[in-house]
Amino acid sequence: MTIAKLAPPLTSAKEAVNSLNDLGYAILSAEDVATLAKVNLPELQTLTRFWENLPRDPYLKDGGRYRFRRHVSYEVTGDVLTMVPHRAHWQSLNYNALHGGIERWFEPAEQALTGNVAWQMLIKSMCHLLDQLRPVRTWFIEAHQFRIDTTDGIGRPTPEGAHRDGVDFVAVFLLNRENIKGGETRIFDSGGSAGLRFTLTQPWSLLLMNDERMIHESTPIQPVGAHGFRDTLILTFRSNGFQESPIQNQQ
């Protein structure tokens, strides 16, 4: 059975900043992601192995067993990348009505990943690109490794629905799709009715968004066969510090 997918409208690496400025988003091929990161694409592809050992997300309020993830945070000042002590992921209810308002302590990313040069180059390259649009002294970055699978018959990449993340920019890298249908990406202009639908299929292709301007979601996935999954890397970028829970701020 052939599953129809809407191809994403790709932006060249040279036009990424202009697209972000004019449209609020840019969609890049894996080759352009590698070019921006100044690494060979096979080096990025070797990082995908770190998605094979993700712990199950214990915080899903719908009782699902379909999401696995790890989490790590960084600060980038100029060309200096600093991994900060492991911290909780927190969002306000304004941005995540389903899982907001609570500290979520996910397992940290593996040291073999965080110490990988290609991984570090990728994160810094995104900051350098965003500096061209919004120069800041320090970017505060959270990296989320996700696997959504079809253990429950259906997997929900965004169980909270269409949303913003409460950050400045969001980068969504598609790493792998195996034996699934669905997983369509939908983005909407938060200030109007314009929207776009497409399906990322190329490993290490990228959707980069201005979170202040764009609302986004991904549709549920279903298996084609016995079992399937979808792997993504989400990087969020803030210019004025991490999102912190009131409990942390009181300490």
Disulfide bonds with the S-S distance in Angstrom:
none
